[in-house]
Amino acid sequence: MIFRGTHAVRSRLIELLRFGGEPGILRVGDRYLATIEGDFLSELTMPLEEYQFLEYQETLRYSIDDAECSAALNQLSAQMGCFLSGARIYFDSAASTQIDLVLRGAELAQLPFEALLGADELPVFARTEPRVVLTRRVRGNFAAHALEWPVRPRVLLAIASPGDAGKEVPADEHKVALRKALKPWIEPLEGFPTPIDDGRNVLTILTNTTLEALRSECQSSVDKGNPYTHIHLLAHGVSVGNRPHERFGLALHNPVKPGVLPATPEELVESLRALVGKCVAVTLAVCDGGNATNTLTPRKNIAHALHVAGFPIVLASQMPLTFPGSVLLAERFYTGVLRGGDVREALHEVRVALYQERANAGGDWASVVAYVRLPEGYADRLVEIEAATHLGALETFQRWSDHLIKHSNAEVEAFDRVATLGEERIQSLQQALARLDAAPGSAMYQEYFGLLASAYKRLAELYFRRWTLSDPKPLEPSRQMHEALQESMRLYQKSHSSNLSAHWTMVQYLSLCVVLDGKILKPWMWDATLEAATQCALDGKDVWSLGSLTELYLLARGTRGPDCVADACTAVRELARRAQAAGKLEAIVSTRRQLTRYTTWWTQAHGFFKGGHDLAVEAQQVIDALDTN
């Protein structure tokens, strides 16, 4: 099962090989082999000399004459087109396609294949339709650096801008772009009743970066068991080495005196090495971070070196990168991948956005390169990745909600802001559900509808708190609260219908039946859920089933008449014992939160339990049993 988005990405492997070893330069007549999907397709010959390529590149890098740049781009595109001729069968495909380009030969790596133009002289890889994304990689053994694809991000933004390196880099703009992409995981700052963003859990900012500071920060994150999942480097590119080994590195800060300390690609790799196998992507908002022009030296450019070292995704620029382009790159790439989207789709969005903003971002659309090595089964695992991503974002929303509820003196506007955050989370979940191609009986199907139902219940609670703060009480929040609870009840039932043995979703459904309607219309549902939870509780290590039993006994009045409060107290005491023994204290917190709703929110005074029995007194008895355990 996979997500069937508007564009499902199909990967096509194309490999360009040549005879002989390194180093290599472009020479007319040199022979190459092009293969597609492992089958030999054709033999190709190099159509241009190294000096010709360098002349075209210099024009693209420095010319301010649009006509000159356009002519150089057309010439390069015509020369490069022969190497991707076999890929043209995919350029008109209705489906999204990844051209997985494997290059053998440093001279090939310097060619800007990403700038390829179609017959209409429009970019092949920067169109909205057909969607074709070109990624690069090298042959290598990445198995030793296999990692679990992260679902909760932690980003390191390392900034370097020594005074003599050039114009001050746009640090503030990059902070804003990353915070925007990380918004679903930014938590509230503790100790303040007014909600204040505290992004330290997901974003660390390193300023005046030196090699040692970078190395220390990376190693420290690993030592603390919370390694960075993504690294974003913002700096100037700088020439390093002497001829004939001159190439590009990073202009980092000198720890001894003010000024630039040029960092070579090898030094940068060593500073990040602790995160190999843990960090999924490195983005280089750096001029010439992917510049492979000097093919005479066996040493590689920054992006190539990082990729070979074991970082699966490295995003860089082959030429100077504009400030507006670097900000756009950061925002679009991280927004896409951090929210569980396909990396390849995110890369395509980056290139399309850069092309559409070329008035400000210049030729960045043609300059950006992406080295990508995805794990086996990546496409099939996207559904799990996105599900876990949404779960993490929902948990963050719940923390914001809990924060406000704890600080009852928070301002009305604060509840409105967090309610808007909840509405955004719900919209994202609904969009994910629309893309979910899963059997109704699957665990993923049940999980998603359960998540969405939980989000609506949290949102309803925020509407309620917003309503209680107003004097006189407005009708709108009350109406929104009841509508959200009705939708939550419907979704819990839908989730449960996919798996009748799953007790937790049915308990939530039954609780809302009693709260909203005062009774359970189908008593057999209570009996069936009680049996399912009881069977799970027979496993002496299961904790969550006891939470279900606790609430079911509390709800007994809604179907049987007499209460079962004593049974609820027994179940909640056993829950506390098992949770403490297993270190699963979140089960205690979650159960207490749910029980408290019956005493502070779901009461007849607030319009609930119509024609039924208010459970506030009984719920408080169970809470007391939990707290005194």
N, C-alpha and C positions, 0 to 999 in steps of 0.2 A: 504494500500500500504506500502511495506517495501522494504528495500534494499535486493536484492538477490545477496549476495556476493558469492564468491567461496564456502564459508561455512556459511550457515544460522544456527544460534544456536537454538537448541531445548532444553528446560529446563525440567528436570525430578526431581521431589521432592522425596527424600528419607529421612525418619526420623527414628532415632534410639532412643528408649525409654526404660527406665527401671523402675521397681517398687521401691518405696522409695524415700526419699529426699536426700539433700546434708548433709554433704560431702560424697564422695564415693571414693573407691579405687578399683583397679582391683583385682578380686577374682575369681578363677576357679569355674565354676558352677553357677555364678550369671546369672539370666535370663534377657533377653532383647527382645523387640519386634521390628521388622524391617517392615516398611511400605513403599510402593511405590505409589506415587500419591494419598495418603490418604487411600488406601486399605491395610488391614492387610495382610502381606505376609507370615511371619513366626516368630517362636520363636527361639531365639538364646541363646547360653550360652557362657560365657566368657571362653576362652581357656588358659589364662595365669594369673599369679599372678603379683602383683605390683612390687615385687622385681625383677622378671624376666624382666619386661619391663624396669626398671631402669638400669639393667645391660646392656641390648641391647642398650639403649640410651647412656649410658656412653661410650660404645665402639664406637658408631657413632660420639660422640662429641669429643673424645680425642685420639682415637687410630690413629696411623700413619701407621698401618699395613693394606694394602688394602684387604688382604685375610680375616682378622678379621672383617673389616667393611662390606665386602660383605656377610660374613656368618651371621652377625647380621641383616643386611638388609633383607636377605632372610628369616630368622626366623620371624622377625616382619611382613613381608609381608604375610607370610603364616597364621599368627595368625589374621591379620586384614582382610584378604580376605573374611573370613566368614561373616563379617558384611556388605560387599558390594557385596555379592554374587548375590543379586537381580539386581544389576546394571550391571552385566556382559552382559546382553542382549544388552546394548547400547555400549559396548566397541568395537564392531565390526561394528558399524553403519557407513554408508558412510557420514552421515550428522554430523556437529559439534554438540556436546551434552554437556550440563551443568548438572553435578550432583549437585543438590541443596541440600546439606546435612545439616539437622537440627539435632542437638545433644541434648539429655537430659541426663545430668550426667557429672560432671566435669572429671571423670576418662576417659570418652570417648574422651573428648576434647583434652586430652594430647596425644592421639594416632596419629602418623604421617600417616594418610590415604593417603596423597599426595605422599608417597614413595611406594605405591603399585606397585608390579611387576607383569607382565603377565607370561604366561606359558613359554615364551621364555626368561624370566629373564630380560626383558627390561621394563623400567617404563611405566605404563599405561597412566599416565597423562603428559608425556613429549615426546610424539610421534608426528610427523607431520601428520601421518594418522594411525588410525582414530583420529580425534581431539576431545578429551574428557577433559573438564576442571572441576575440583572439587572445589566448593566453600562451605564455611561454613556459618552458621548463627544461631541465637538463636530465639526462639519464643519471640515475644514482640510486643508492640504497637508502630509502627513507624509513625502512622498517625499524631500524634501530632507534628512530626518533618518533615512533608512532605515539599519538596522543589522542585523548578523548576530546571530541569537539566541544568547546566551552559553550555553556548556555547562560551562565551568569558572568557578564564581562567584568574585567578589571583592566583599565587602560593606563599606561604610562605615557604622559606627554613630556618629552624632553626637549627643552628650548635652549638654543645657543645663538647668541647674536653679538659677538665681540665688536667693539666699536670700529675696528679697522677692517672688518670683513665685508662691510657694505651697509646698505640701508637697513634700519631696524626691522626685523622680521615681524609679521602680523600676529603676534602672540595672543592678543586679546581676541581677535577674530577666530583663531583656532580654538581657544578655550570655549567660546560661545558655541562653535560648531560641534565640538565634542560633547559639551553639556546637553545640547539639544538632542544629539543621537542617544545619549545615555539617560535621558529624562525618565524612562520607565523604571530605572533601577536606583535613582537618587532618593535617598531616605531623608526623613525630617531630622533636624538637629535637636537632640534631646535637651531638656531643661528650659525650653521656650514655649509658652502657650501658643504664640503665633507661629504658624508653620514657616520654617526657614530651611531652604535647601542645604543639605549637607552631603556634598558629592564625594567626600573623601573615601567612602566605601567602594567607589567604582572608578574614580579618577585621581591620579597622583600627578602633580605638576612639578617638574624638576627644572629650575631656571639656572642660567649661567652654567650650563652643563659642561662638565669635564669628563674625560674618559674614566677616571677613577670614580667619580660620583655616579656615573651611569652603571659601571660595573658593580659598585657597592649596592645601589638600589635594586638592581636585578637579583643579585645574590641574596639580599636581605628578604625580598619577597618570597623566594624559594625556601629559605631557612624558616620563615614564619608559617610555611604551609599555605600561603595565599599568593601564588605566583601571578604575574601579569599575563593576561591572555592576549593582549594587543599592545604594540609599541608604536607610538607616533613621534617621529623625529622631525623637528622643525629647525632648520639651520640653513646657512649658506653652503653651497658647494665650493670647494677650493682645490686648486691644483696641488698634487702631492707627488713627490719623487722627482728625480732628474731624468732628462732624456738619456736613453731611449725608453725609460720606464715611467715616464710621466703619465699620470692619469688623474682622476678626480677622487677627492675624499670629502670629509666634513670639516667645516670651520668651527671647532669647539673652543672653549675657553681655556686659556693657559692658567693652571693653578698657581703658578709662581709669580707671574707678573701680568698686568693688563695686556690683552691682545689675543691674537689667534694662535691656537696650537693645532695645526693641521692633523687630522686623524685619518690614517689609511684605512681602506676597507678591512684589512686583516686585523687592525687594532679595534675597529668597531665590532667585528665578529667576536673577538675575545671578550669585549666588554659585555656582550649580550649572551655569551655562551651558556650561562647558567639557566637560561630560559629555553634552550633547545629541547624539544619534546614536551614543552609546556605552553609556549606562546604560539598562537596559530598564525599571527600576521604581523608584519612590520611594514609600516608605511613611511616613505621618505618624502617629506615635503621639502625637497632639497633640489637645487639646480644640479643637473647632470648626475643625479644619484644612480641612474641606469645607463650612463654613457659608457659604451664599450668601444669607443673609437680607436684607442691604441691597442691594436691587435698584435703588435710585435712583442709585447710583454706577456709572459705566462700568467701574470697576476691579473685578477679580474676586477670589474667594477663593483661598487658597493652592493647593488641589488643582487647581482650574480653570486657574489661571495656569501651573502646572507642566505640565499636560497640553497646553495651547495652545503652550507653548514648545517642545514636541517630545518629552516623555517619554511613551512609549506606555502605561505603566501607572502610575497614581497611586492609592494607597489612603489614605483619610482618614475622618474622622468629622464628621458634620454637627452634632453636639451634644457636650456634655462626654463624655469617654471615661474609663471607670473604669481604675484601675491593673490589676486582674486581667484586664479585657478587652483592654487594650493588650498584655499579655504573651501572652495566648492568640492574639491576632491575629498577633503576630510569629512565634510558634512554628508555627502551623498553615499560615500563608501561605508562609513560607520553606521549611518542610519539603516542601510540595507542589511548588512551582515549581523549587526548586534541584535536585530529583532527577528532572527531566525531565518532570514531570507537566503536564497541561493547566492553564494559568492559571485558566481558568474553573472547573474542578473544584476548584482550590485555594481560590478565592474562595467557592465554595459551602460547602466544608468549614469555612471561617472562620465564615460566618454560622450554620451549623447548630451549631457548637461554642459560639458566643456565646449562641445561644438556649438550648441545653441547660444552660449555666452562668449563666443569667440571675439566679439567686439571688445570685451574686457580681458578675456583669458587667452587671447592670441591663438597660437598654434598648440596650446597644451593638449588639445584633443588628439593630436597626432603624435605627441611626444611621450605621453604616459604609457608605460609598459607594466605588465603584470606577470610575474613569475608565479605559477600556480601548480601545486601538486596536491590533489585532493585524495583523501583516504578511500580505500575500497568501499563500495556500497554507500558512498556519500549521498547520492540522489535518493536512495531508499530511506536513509536515516534522517532526511530533512524533516519528515513528519514528526519524528521524535524530538529533534532539535527545536523545531518551532513550538511544539507542545510544551517542552520544558522551559523555553524562553518566555512564553506567555504565563506559565505558572510563576516564574520568578518575578515578572512584572506585576502580576496580580498580588503576590505576597508583599511587594513594595507598596502597592496601593492600600493593602490592608494595614500596613504599618502607619501610613499617613492617617488612615481612618482611626486606628487605635490611639494615635497620638492626640488627635482632636478630641476624641471621646474622653480621654484621660484628663485633658485640660478643659473642663466644662466652661471656663470663662473665656474661651477663644472667641474671636470676633466672627460675626455672621459671614463676612467676606471670606474668611479662612475656610469655612465649610463650603462655600460656593466654589472656591478654587479646587479644593480636594474632590468635590463632587464632579467637577469638570474632568479632573484626572481620571476618576472612575468611569465616567462616560467614554473617555478615550480608550481605556483598557477594554471596555465592553465592545466598542466598535472594532478594535483590533481582533478580539476573539471571534466576533461574528464574521469578519473577513476571512479569518483562518478556517472557520467552519465551512464557509462557502467553497473553500479550496480542498476540503478534506475528502479524499476518495477512500472511504473505509466502510466495511460492512457494519450495519447497525449493531451487531452483536459484539463488535471488537472492543477491547479494553480502551483503545484510543478514542473511539466514538463516545464511550461512556465518560471518559476523563474530561473531554472537551465540554460536553454539555453540563457536567458537574461543575467545571470551572466557571462557565458562563452563569449558571444558576447562583453560585456563590458570590460572583461579582455583583449581580443584581441585588442580592440580599444585603451586601455591604453598602451598596449605593442607597438602598432604602433606609438603612440606619442613618446615613449621613443626612438624608432628607428629613428624617425624624428629628435629629439633633438640631438641624437648621430651623425646624418648625418650633421647637421648644424655646429657642432663643428669642423668638419674635413676640412682640406685644403691641397690638393685638395679634393673635395667631392668623397668619395668612392661609388661604385655602390651597394655594398652589403646591407648597411642599408636602402637605398632607395627601393631596391627590397623587403626586409623583411617588410618594412612599408606597401607597397602596398598589399603584400600577406596577412598580418595581417588584413588590412582593408577589403579586399575581404572576408576573413573568417568571420570577424565580421558582415558584411552585410548579409552573408548567414545564420548565426546563429540568427540574429535578425528576419529575415524572418521566420525561422523555429519556433522560439519562438512565433511569432505572429500568425502563422498558427494554433496553438493550442487554440487560443482565439482571434477571430477576433474583439472583442469589446475592447481589451486592446490597448489603443492608444499609450502608451509610446514606446512599442517595434516597432510598425510600423513607428513612427516618426523617430526613430533611423535608421531603414532600409531605409526610404525615403531620409533622409539626406545623407546617404552614396551613394545612387543611384545618387543624384545630384552631390555630391563631386567627385565621381569616373567617372561617365558617362556624366555629364553635364545636365541630364534631368531625368524626371520620365516617364518611358515607358508606364505605365498604369495609366492615370490620375484619374481613378475612385478610386484608392487606396488613393490618396490625399483627395478626397471628402469624402470617407467613414471614414477616420481617423479624418478629421475635424469634422464630425458629432459626432463621438464617444467622442472626447475631449470636444466638445461644450456641449453635454448632461451632462457630468460629471461636467463641470464648472458651470452648473446651480445650483448646490449645493454651496451655498455661502461660505461654509467652505473648499471646496476642493482647494488645492493649486497646486498640481503637474499637473493637467489638463491644467492650464494656461501656464505652461512651454511648454507643447505640442503645445498649440495654438500659442504661440510666435514663435516657430521654424517652424511650418507649414506655417504661414503667411510669414516668411522669405523665405521659399522654394517655394513660389507661382510662382516665375519666372520659376521654373523648370517644371511647368505643364500648366500654364495659360498664360504666357507671361508677362503681367503687374505685377508690384510688389505690395505687400500689406504691405509695411513697416509701414504705419500709424496704421494699425490693429495690427501689431506685437508690436509696442510701447504701444498701449492701453492695450494689454494683459499682457505685462511684468510689466507695472505699477500696474495693478490689482494684479498680482502675488506678487509683493513686499508688497502691502498693506495687503493682506491676510496673507502672511508669517510672517510679523511683528506682526500682531494682534494675530496670533496663536502660536508665538514663534518657527516657523519652518524656521529658518534662513538658514538651509542647502539647502532649495529649491532655495533661492537666489544665494547661492554660486555655486550650481550645474548648474543653468541656465546660470550664468555669465561665468562659465568655458566652457560650450558648445559653447556659442556665441563667446568667444574669439578664439576658434579654427578656426573660419571663417576669423579672421583678422590676425592671426599669423602663421597659419599652412595650413589650407585648402584654398590655393590661387593658381591662375594660375601660379604665379612665381615659385611655388613648384610642378607644374605638375598636378594640379587638375582642375576640371571644363572644361574638354576637349570639345571644341566646344560649351560650355555653357557660362553663365554669372557669373563672379566672384562676390561673395556676400560680400566681405570685407567691402565695403563702407556702405551697408545697415546694416550689422551686427554691425558695430560701432555705427550707429545711434540708434539701439535698446539698445546697451550697455549704451549709454549716457542717454537714457530714464530711464533705470534701476538705474543708479548711481545717477541721479538727482531727483529721486522720494522722 
